[in-house]
Amino acid sequence: MLILIFQYLVVGIYLVCLLLIVLYSIGQLHLVFTFYKHRKNYIPEPPLTGDKGLPFVTIQLPIYNELYVVDRLLEATAGQDYPKDSFEIQVLDDSDDETVEMIAQKVAELQARGIQIHHVRRPERTGYKAGALGYGLDFAKGEYIAIFDADFLPRPNYLRSAMAQFISDDIGVVQARWEHINQHYSLFTEIQAFHLDAHFTIEQFGRCAGGYYLNFNGTAGVWRKETIYDAGGWHADTLTEDLDLSYRAQMKGWKFRYVDEIGAPAELPAEMGAIKSQQYRWMKGGAEVARKMLRKVWKSDAPLGRKLHATMHLMSSSVFTVVLILGACSVPLLYVKHSLLEGQMGLLVFPIALLIAAFIILAIFYLATMLNREKSLGASLKRLFLHYIPFLALSMGLSLHNSIAVIQGFRGKKTPFIRTPKFNIIAKGDKWKSVDYRSRKVKPSVYGELLMALYFCGGICLALYFNDMAILPFLIMQCVGFGVIGFFSFKHAMSK
């Protein structure tokens, strides 16, 4: 009896996880259809011209210990092709290291060049980034607020291009696409670019065109100041203050506009500790906002389609938890399949079909991105071939780390805002190993990742023993993913 319960429990959990992943994949596929439905008819407004009558803009730069990138950030921001009397820069500096003096010197230099730039120091760092943005907002002169994180390098035409998109009074945010100055630095940066390109090209454009909730991405966007105040201002009760304010603003009736043609170059994290800190903040913050806002979304009078896409959007970080459970069940599933079910092998045809379907749907999602990004079908297929499987493997490898973040977010456990360190890594020869801001601590989850790699290595041996080739590729990706994430987490933390 216990054996019977065990076999159906394993199959049942595996099947539920697969159904959730397929539902998520279908939602992504719907965004692909929405993208192609609206993309051909979308023409962004041309950049503003002339120097008279342009809206005044406050550019906010939240900074905390950015020794390696702050100089280039200030130089790029000050270099906007926008009248000097029509924008100001707030350097919201919460630093407690040499960055403070670097900023002071650079601000003085730019002021001497006629730039309206202010070095803003708060009495204490309460509320982290959200607190800094709110602090500066209260004395910002602009009716529009542009925000850039420290790793961004806005192009000279950014303000003219972004401000042209405020074509109606109900547009509260204009969001630009992230570009990548160090995409080709390593496989890790290639994979991040692969995923982020899909997020912006398909998800952000599709949500915008379909009238669904989308999010300000925390940087490279412009807010109407009235929108921020009307939505209740910046809140520091989640790690993703950008997602939180985005939903509150849209539920107030404000529209968000994503413009794929406006690019904002930025640095991708290259060191595993930095990648994980960014992932942790995004995953936990997403769960916190889902806990805070999802019930309000469903109680609103928004159309059903908007509510469904909002649910998929806010719960997207939970996909990692589903992937972790799915993977953990795959090894006992082998035992159930070959030792217990015996003549009932047909019961597992449906789950395997679902797994293949999810892989194909997600491949279509990413191929649609590549077709929009690359110059030819051949180049698109090449990039998909080179990066799709590594992306899936590394995503699986991050599932333990990200699941911990998601669970903490839904439980309401509060943790500090840990910013992603930037090291001015651009070309392949650039070094990050001896720089400051790196975490030298090996977290317990790293040992868990290495144990998971061994667990799936055992699963591979079991699959070979049973001569089961259907589930073998999935087990290999899990083993490689956890092994790579665990190994480089340990290596980068211990390297000098």
N, C-alpha and C positions, 0 to 999 in steps of 0.2 A: 504493500500500500504506500509506504514512504517513498519507494523507488518510483512509483507511478506519479505521485505528487511532484517529486523532484523533476521528472522528465517534462511534465506538462508546464511546470513553473518556469523552467529554463526556456522552453519553446515559447511560452506565453510572453515572458519579458522581452525576449529577442524580437518577437513579432510586433509587440507594441512599440518598441524603440524604432524598428524599421518603418512602421506606419507613420510615426512622428517625423522621421527624416524625409520620407516620401512627401508628406504634406508640406513640409518646409520647402522641399525642392519644387513642388508644384507652384507654391507661392512665388519662388524665384523665377520660374518659367513664365508665370503670368506677367511679371515685371519685364521680361524679355519681349513678350508680345506687345505690352504697352509702349515699350521703348520704340519698337519698329513701327507701331501705329502712328506715333506722334513725331518721330525724329525727322521725317522728310519734310514736314510742314513747319518745323521750328526754325525761326531766324532770330537770333538775338539782336538787340538794339546796337547800333554802331557806337563807338566811344564818343564821349562828349568832346566838343571842339571849342576853341576860343578860350578866353580867360575871364570873361565877364559873366556875372550872374550864376556862377557855379555854386552848388551847395557847400556849406562849410562842413568839414569832416574832422572828427577827432580820431586819431589812430592810437589805439591802446596796445602797449607791448608789455604783457605780464612777464616779469623776469625773476628767476630765483637761481642764483649761483650758475651763471652761464658764461664762465670764463673764456671758453673756446669759440663761441659763436656770436657774442653780443656785439662786437665791433662790426661784423659784416651785416648783422640785422639792422643796426642803426643807420649804417651807410645806405643800405638798399631802401629802407623806409624813407629816409630823407631825400632820396633821389627820385621821388615821384614827379612825373610830368604833369603837375597840377600847380596852379598859382600858389606861391608861398603864403599869400594872405588868405588862402581858402582852406588851409588844413593846419592842424597842430598835432604834435606827437606827445603822448604821455608815456614815459618810461616808468612803469609801475614796478619799482625795484624793491623786492623783499630779500635781497641777497644778504649774506652774512660772511662773505669772503672777499677776495680781491676784485670781484666783479663790480663792487660798489665804486671803487676808485676808477676803474676802467670806464664805467658809464659816466661818471662825473667829468672826466677828461674829454670823452667823446661828445657829450652834450654841450660842453663849453665850446668845442670846436665847431659844432654844427650851428650853435647860436650865433657865432661869429660870421657864419656864412648866410645868415638871414633866415634860418629855419626856426619856426616856433616849436620848440621842444622843451619839455619840462621833466626834470628828474624828480619823481614822486616817491617819497619814503614814508611808509606808514609807521605809527608808533609800535605796532606789534602785528605779527603775521597771522591774524585771525581769519578763518574762512578760506585760507590758501588762495587759489586762483580766483574763485568766485568772490572772495572778500576783496581782493585787489581790484578786480574789475568794477565792483560796486563802489569802492572807495573813490576811484578816479572818475566814475560816472557823475558823481554829484557836483563836480566842478568842471566837467567837460563843456567846452564852448560849442561843440558841434551838435547839430541835430541828427547827425548820422555818426555811427561809431564803427570804425573798422578795427578788427582785432587780428593780430599776428602772434603766434608763438615764436619762441626764440630760434627755432630751427628753420624758419621760413625766410625766403629772399624775394619779396614782392617785386615784380617787374615795374619799370617806370610808368607803364600805361595802366596799371592796375586800377587806380582810383577812377580814372576817366571811363574805363570799361565797366566797372562795377556800378558806378553811380548812374550810368545811362540806363540800367535795368530797372530802376525804380519808376516804372511807367504809370503806376496808379497809387493812390493814397493808402490802399489797403495792403501793399507789399511791405512786410516788416523786415525781411532779411533777403539779401542776395548772397548766395554761397558760390564760391569758385571751386574748381577742381584742383586737387593736389597733384603736383608733378614731383619728380624725384631726381635730385642732383647726383645721387650716388647709387642709382638702380643697379649698375653693373659691378658694384664693389665685391659682392659675394653671392653665393646661392641664397643666403638668408635675405639679403636686400632684394634680390630678383623675385623671390617668393612673396615678399611683402608688397612689392609693386604690382605683381600679378593679381593679388587679391584686392588691393586698394583701387586699382584701375577698374575692376568690375564693380566695386561698391559705388564709385562715382558715376561711371558711364551708364550702368544699367539700373542700379538701385536708386541713386539720387535722382537721375533724370526720369526714371519710370515712376517713382513716387510723386515727383513734381508734376509730370504730365498727366498722371492719372488722378490727381486731386487727393492723394493720400498724404498722411503725415510724413514729413521728412525732418531731418535734423540739421541744425547748424553744427558744423564739424569742429567747433571749438576754436577755429582759426581760419584765416583766408576768407572771411566773410564780413559783410557790412550790415549792421543793425540800424533800423530807425530808432532813435533814442526813445521816442514815445512808446514804441512796442515793448521795450524792456520794462519801462515803468508800468505800463498798462497790464503786463503779465505778472507783475509782482516783484520784479527785480531779480537779481542773481541770488540763488539759494546755495548754501554750502552744506546741505544735508545729504548730498549724494556726491560720488566721485566724478560724475559726468554732469556737471552743472549746465553744460551746453545742451545736452539731450533733454534735461529737465525743463529748462526755460523754453526750449523749442516747442515742447508739447503744450506747456501752459499758454504760450503765445498763440499757437494755432487753434487751441480750444477757445480762445478769446475772439477768434475770427480773422486773425492776421494771416496773410498768405506769404509763403516762402517761395523764392525763385532760385532754382539751381541753374547755372550757366556753364555748360561743359566747355565752351570756347574760351573762358577766362581761366588761365592756368596760374598756379602759384607754386613755384619750386620750393622744395623742402628736403631736409636730410632724413633719411630713414635710419633707425637704430641698427647698428651693425654688431653690437656685442650682446650676447644672450641675456645677460642681466637686464640690459636696457629694453630689449624686446619683451621680456617677461613683465617688467614693471609697467610698460605700456599696456600689454594685454590684460594684466591684472586690473588696472584702473578702468579700462574699457568694459571688461566683463562684469566686474563687481558693480560698477556704476550703472551699467545697463540693467542689471537685476534690481538695483535700488530704485531706479526710475520706474521699472515695471511694477514693483511693489507699491510705489507711491501713486502712479498715474493710471494703471491699466483699468482699475475699477471705475475711475472717473471717466475714462474713454467710453466704456460700455454703458455708463449711465447717461452719457450725452445723447443728443439727438442727431449725431453724425450718421451718415448712411452705413449700411451693413458692410459694404465692401471696404470702407475706410476703417471701420472697427477691426475687421479681419486682418487687414494689412498692418494696422497698428499693433495688433497682438503678435503677429509674426515679427515685426520690427523690434518691439520691446522684449520679446522672449528669445530673440536670436542668440543671445549669449548662452542660453540654456541648451542649445544644440550640442555644445561641447560635453555637457553632462550626459546627454542621451548617447553620444558617440562613445563616451567612456563606459557606460553600462553595456552598450551593445558589444563593444570589444571584449569586456570582461566575461560576457556570456558566451562568446563565440567558442572558447576552448571547451567548457563543459558541454556545449551543444554538439561538439564532435563526438564526445563520449556517448551522449544520449542518442545521437543519430546512428552510431554503429554498434553500440552495445546493448541498448535498451529497446529502441524502436523496431529493429530488425525488419520485419515485413511491412512496416508502416513508413518506409522511406519517402513515399510520395507526399507525406505531410510537410516535408521541408522544401518541396519544389516552389511553393508560393513565397516563403521568406527569401529564398535565393533570388527569385525573380524580382522581388521588391528591391533587394540590394542592388542588383544590376540596373534596374530602372532609375534608382536614385543617382547612381554614378553617371548614367547617360544624361539625365536631366541637368545635373550640375555641369557636366561637360559642355552641354549646349549653352548654358548660362555664361560660362567663361569664354566659349568660342565666339559668342555674340559680341563680347567685349573686345576680343582680339580683332575681329573683323572691322570694328569701328576704329581701332587704334592703329593697326598695321596697314601697310601699303598694298598688300595682296593676300589672296587666299592662302598661298603657299607660306607666306611669312606668319599668317595667323595660325595655321595648323602647326607650323614648326614651334611657335611659342607655346601653344597648347600642349604639344607632345613633350616639350622639354620641362614644363613647369606644372602641369596639372597633377600628375602622380606625386611628385615631390611635395607640392602644396598639400595634397590630401594626407600624405604620410606625416608631415610636420604638424599639421592641424591635429591629427590623432595624437601625436606626441605631446602636444600642448594641452590635451584634454584633461589630464589630472590637475595640472596647475590652474587652468581656467575654471574647472569645476569647483575647486576650492573657493575661488573668487566668487563664483555665482552663488554657491550655497551661503557664503558669508553675507552676500548682498541681500538675498531673500530672507535671511534670518535677522537682518537689521544690525549686524555686528559692525561697529564703527572702527575704522582704521584711518591713519593719516593719509593725506594726499602725497603720493610719492611721484615726483615728476620724472619724466624720461630724460636721462642725461644725454647731452649732445656733445660730440667730440670733434666736430669739423672734419668728418670723414667723407671724402669725395672720391678721390682716385684710389686705385688698388694699392698703391704704395703708401698711403696714409696710415699712420699708426694710432692705435687707441690703447695699447696695452699698458703704457706707463702713465696715463693721464689720471687726473683726479676724478672724483664722482663715481668711480666704479665700485660696485658692491663686491667685497671680498668674502662675503659670508655664503657658505653653501647651505641652502635651506633644506629642511627635512623632505620637502616634496621632490627634491632632486634625487634622493635615494629611492623614493617611491617610483620615480620615472625609470630608474635603472632596474629596479625589481620588476616593473611592468615589462621592460624589454626582455628580461629573462623568462617571465611568464609566457610571453608570446613566442619566444624561442622554443619553449616546451610545447606550445600549441602547434608550431610548425612541425616539430618531430612527431607529434601525435597524428597530424594530417598526413604526413608521409607514411607513417605506420599503417594508417587505414587506407592509404592510396586515395585520399579525398582531395582532388585538385580544385573543386568548386570554391572552397573557402580559403585555400592556401594564399592567393594574392592578398586578400584582406589581412590575414595573419602576418604576412611578410611586411606589409606597410605599417602595421601596428608595431612590430618589433623594431623596424628601422626607425620609425618616427620617435618612439620613446627612447631608443638607444641614442639617436643623434641629439635630441633635446637634452637628455640627461648628461651625455658625455660633454657637450659643449658648455652646458651650465656649470659643470664641475671644472672643466678646463679653463674657461674664461675667468671664473672666480679665483682660481689658484694661480693663474699665470702672473708673472711679475712685469 
